[in-house]
Amino acid sequence: MAILSIVLQIILGLGFLNFGFSKFKSPQMVEGFKYFGYPDWFRLFTGTIEIVAAIIILIGIWYSSFAALGAFLIVATMIGAIFTHMKIKDTLKGFMMPVILLILGSTVLILNFPDLFG
């Protein structure tokens, strides 16, 4: 199970670094957050949380308690993303990425959760 967790951590870590940095530099993200009805500071806050979660989950490759913490941040962020897509009554296609990332993050959290308190 450790190998599965590491593979998912790498995927999530690299993905969330990309997602987080895109919140700072992508005109599409600026427009997307406006469309969702969120202020500009929230886009930057979300990007920061995603970058922090990515770094923590990558550190978790060596320290599994960090994997659980990073996964928790990803799960919380994806729950927020899902609620946002529900708020705007998005299509099923719009829900797919946050749901997939929620499942991957939850898997890492479950696999590493005992180490969070150990």
C-alpha positions in Angstrom: 0.0 0.0 0.0 2.9 2.3 0.6 3.8 2.3 -3.2 0.2 3.2 -4.1 0.3 6.1 -1.6 3.6 7.4 -3.0 2.4 7.2 -6.6 -0.8 9.1 -5.7 1.2 11.7 -3.6 3.5 12.4 -6.6 0.4 12.8 -8.9 -1.4 15.0 -6.4 1.7 17.0 -5.4 2.7 17.8 -9.0 -0.9 18.5 -10.0 -1.6 20.8 -7.1 1.6 22.7 -7.7 0.3 23.3 -11.2 -3.2 24.1 -10.1 -2.0 26.4 -7.4 0.4 28.4 -9.5 -2.2 28.7 -12.2 -4.4 30.6 -9.8 -1.8 33.3 -9.7 -1.0 33.7 -13.4 -3.9 32.3 -15.5 -6.4 34.8 -17.0 -8.8 31.9 -17.2 -8.6 31.4 -13.4 -9.3 35.1 -12.9 -12.4 34.9 -15.1 -13.4 31.5 -13.6 -13.4 32.9 -10.0 -15.4 35.9 -11.1 -17.9 33.5 -12.8 -18.1 31.5 -9.6 -18.9 34.8 -7.7 -15.7 34.8 -5.6 -13.5 37.8 -4.9 -10.0 38.0 -6.3 -8.4 37.5 -2.8 -10.1 34.1 -2.6 -8.5 33.0 -5.9 -5.1 33.8 -4.4 -5.9 32.2 -1.1 -7.0 29.0 -2.9 -3.8 29.0 -5.0 -1.7 29.4 -1.8 -3.6 26.5 -0.1 -3.1 24.3 -3.1 0.6 25.0 -3.3 1.1 24.4 0.5 -0.9 21.2 0.2 1.2 20.0 -2.7 4.5 20.7 -0.8 3.2 19.0 2.3 2.0 15.9 0.4 5.3 15.6 -1.4 7.2 15.9 1.9 4.9 13.0 2.9 6.8 10.7 0.6 9.4 10.6 3.4 7.2 11.4 6.4 3.8 9.8 6.2 2.2 12.0 8.7 2.8 14.9 6.3 1.1 12.8 3.6 -2.0 12.6 5.7 -2.0 16.3 6.4 -1.4 17.3 2.8 -4.2 14.9 1.7 -6.5 16.5 4.3 -5.9 19.9 2.8 -6.6 18.5 -0.7 -9.8 16.8 0.4 -11.0 20.0 2.1 -10.2 22.0 -1.0 -12.0 19.6 -3.3 -15.1 19.5 -1.1 -15.1 23.3 -1.5 -14.7 23.0 -5.3 -17.6 20.5 -5.5 -19.8 22.8 -3.5 -18.9 25.6 -5.9 -19.8 23.5 -8.9 -23.1 22.7 -7.2 -23.7 26.4 -6.5 -23.4 27.3 -10.2 -25.4 24.1 -11.2 -22.5 23.0 -13.3 -22.7 20.0 -15.7 -21.4 16.5 -14.7 -18.3 17.2 -16.7 -17.5 20.2 -14.5 -17.7 18.0 -11.4 -15.4 15.3 -12.7 -12.0 16.7 -11.9 -12.8 17.8 -8.3 -14.5 14.4 -7.6 -11.5 12.4 -9.0 -9.1 14.6 -7.0 -11.3 14.1 -3.9 -11.1 10.3 -4.3 -7.4 10.3 -4.8 -6.8 12.7 -1.9 -9.1 10.6 0.3 -7.2 7.4 -0.6 -3.9 9.0 0.5 -5.5 10.3 3.7 -6.9 6.9 4.5 -3.6 5.1 3.8 -1.6 7.5 5.9 -4.1 8.5 8.6 -2.8 6.2 11.4 0.6 7.9 11.0 -0.9 11.3 11.7 -1.4 10.4 15.3 1.3 7.8 15.7 
